[in-house]
Amino acid sequence: MLGSTAGFETYPGGGGYSSSKHALRAVTRTLRLELLGEPIRLTEIAPGLVETEFSLHRFAGDKNRADSVYRGLTPLVAEDIAQCVLFAVSRPAHVNIDEIVVRPVDQATSTLVHRKEG
C-alpha cells in the first residue's frame, strides 16, 4: 500500500490528506491481523516529499506554486519509491516488510524541511 509520512503526523491544512493516510495505515495494520496465516504480504510504503504531478493537482494547475514545494531542496523522485516497492516485493516469500518510511535528506517532518538559499 502506498501511504505517506502524513499518515504518521498531523499539520495545519492537512486534515483531509493526513486523515486519509492515517486511515490507510489502519487498514494495512488491520488486514495484517485479519490475514494472519495466509500467504499474503502487506507492506506500507510511506514517502515524504516526492516530486511528481501531485503538487500541480494540489494547487489547481498553478505550476509556480507547485514548483515552490520543492524549491531549494532535493526531493525524492518516483524512481526512489519504485526501488522501495521492488525491494519489498523481491524478498523471499517468508519475509514481509511491514513498512518503509522514506524521506529526502532535507526533510525531517511533513512541514519541516531544509531549503538551500539561492
C-alpha positions in Angstrom: 0.0 0.0 0.0 1.3 3.4 -0.8 0.8 5.8 2.1 2.7 8.9 3.1 4.6 10.3 6.0 1.4 12.4 6.6 0.0 9.2 8.0 2.4 9.5 10.9 1.7 13.1 11.9 -0.7 15.9 11.5 -0.2 19.5 10.4 -2.4 22.6 9.8 -4.2 22.4 6.4 -3.6 18.7 6.1 -6.8 17.4 7.6 -8.2 15.6 4.6 -4.9 14.3 3.3 -3.4 13.2 6.6 -6.6 11.6 7.8 -6.8 9.5 4.6 -3.2 8.4 5.1 -3.9 7.6 8.8 -6.8 5.5 7.6 -4.6 3.7 5.1 -2.2 2.8 8.0 -5.1 1.5 10.0 -6.4 -0.6 7.1 -3.0 -2.0 6.4 -2.5 -3.0 10.1 -6.0 -4.4 10.4 -5.6 -6.5 7.2 -2.3 -7.8 8.5 -4.1 -9.1 11.6 -7.1 -10.5 9.6 -4.9 -12.3 7.1 -2.6 -13.8 9.6 -1.8 -17.4 8.5 -2.5 -16.6 4.8 0.4 -16.4 2.3 -0.3 -12.7 1.8 2.3 -10.0 2.5 1.3 -6.4 3.3 3.7 -3.5 3.1 3.1 0.1 3.6 5.5 2.5 1.8 5.3 6.0 3.3 7.2 8.5 1.3 7.9 12.1 2.2 8.4 14.8 -0.4 8.4 13.2 -3.9 8.5 15.4 -6.9 5.5 14.3 -9.0 2.5 15.9 -10.6 0.8 15.7 -7.2 1.6 19.3 -6.3 0.4 20.5 -9.6 -3.0 18.9 -8.9 -2.9 20.1 -5.3 -2.5 23.7 -6.4 -5.1 23.5 -9.3 -2.5 23.7 -12.1 -0.5 26.6 -10.6 3.0 25.5 -11.8 4.8 28.2 -9.9 3.2 27.3 -6.6 3.7 23.6 -7.3 7.4 24.1 -8.1 7.8 26.1 -4.9 7.2 23.0 -2.8 10.5 21.5 -4.0 12.5 24.8 -4.4 15.8 24.8 -2.5 15.9 21.1 -1.7 16.4 17.8 -3.4 13.1 15.8 -3.2 12.6 12.1 -3.8 11.6 11.1 -7.3 9.2 8.3 -8.5 12.2 6.0 -9.2 13.2 6.2 -5.5 9.7 4.9 -4.5 9.8 2.3 -7.2 13.0 1.0 -5.8 11.3 0.6 -2.4 8.5 -1.3 -3.9 10.9 -3.5 -5.8 12.8 -4.2 -2.6 9.7 -5.2 -0.7 8.2 -7.5 -3.3 11.5 -9.1 -4.1 12.1 -10.5 -0.6 11.7 -14.3 -0.1 8.1 -15.5 0.3 8.5 -15.9 4.1 9.7 -12.3 4.6 7.3 -9.4 5.0 8.5 -5.8 5.1 5.8 -4.2 7.3 6.6 -0.6 6.4 9.1 1.6 4.7 9.3 5.3 5.6 11.5 7.2 3.1 12.2 10.9 3.0 14.7 13.1 1.3 17.7 14.1 3.5 16.4 17.7 3.5 13.1 16.7 5.2 12.5 16.0 8.9 8.7 16.1 9.1 5.8 16.9 6.7 6.3 20.6 7.5 10.0 20.9 8.5 12.4 21.0 5.6 15.8 22.5 5.0 16.0 24.7 1.9 19.3 25.9 0.4 19.5 29.5 -0.3 19.9 30.8 -3.9 
